[in-house]
Amino acid sequence: MKQITLIGFVLALIVFGVLFANAQTADTEDNQSWNDVQITVPMTEKFDFFLQGTWRFGKDISRLNDRRVAVGYVYKPTKSLRTNRNAV
C-alpha cells in the first residue's frame, strides 16, 4: 500500500510540475527570414554535385544572424535510393 501511495505522489508531482513549468518565452517583436538555396549539377548517371546555402536574417530582417554553406555529392546506386556526403 505504501508503494502505491508513493507512486501516486510521484506522479502527482510530475503532473503538477509539468502544468506549471515555464519554457522559453516567444519573442513576438522580431521578424526573421530564413532563406535556403541549393544548386545541383548532374555529373554522371550515378553522381550529382551540389552546393547549398542557408541564411537567417534577424533583428527585423536587418542583420545577417546565421549563414551556412555546404558542398557535397549525391550517390544514386538505384533509381529510388540516394545518399549524400557533404562538408559544411
Residue, then its C-alpha position, 0 to 999 in steps of 0.5 A: m500500500k505504501q508503494i502505491t501511495l508513493i507512486g501516486f505522489v510521484l506522479a502527482l508531482i510530475v503532473f503538477g510540475v509539468l502544468f506549471a513549468n515555464a519554457q522559453t518565452a516567444d519573442t513576438e517583436d522580431n521578424q526573421s527570414w530564413n532563406d535556403v538555396q541549393i544548386t545541383v549539377p548532374m555529373t554522371e548517371k550515378f553522381d550529382f554535385f551540389l552546393q547549398g546555402t542557408w541564411r537567417f536574417g534577424k533583428d527585423i530582417s536587418r542583420l545577417n544572424d546565421r549563414r551556412v554553406a555546404v558542398g557535397y555529392v549525391y550517390k544514386p546506386t538505384k533509381s529510388l535510393r540516394t545518399n549524400r556526403n557533404a562538408v559544411 
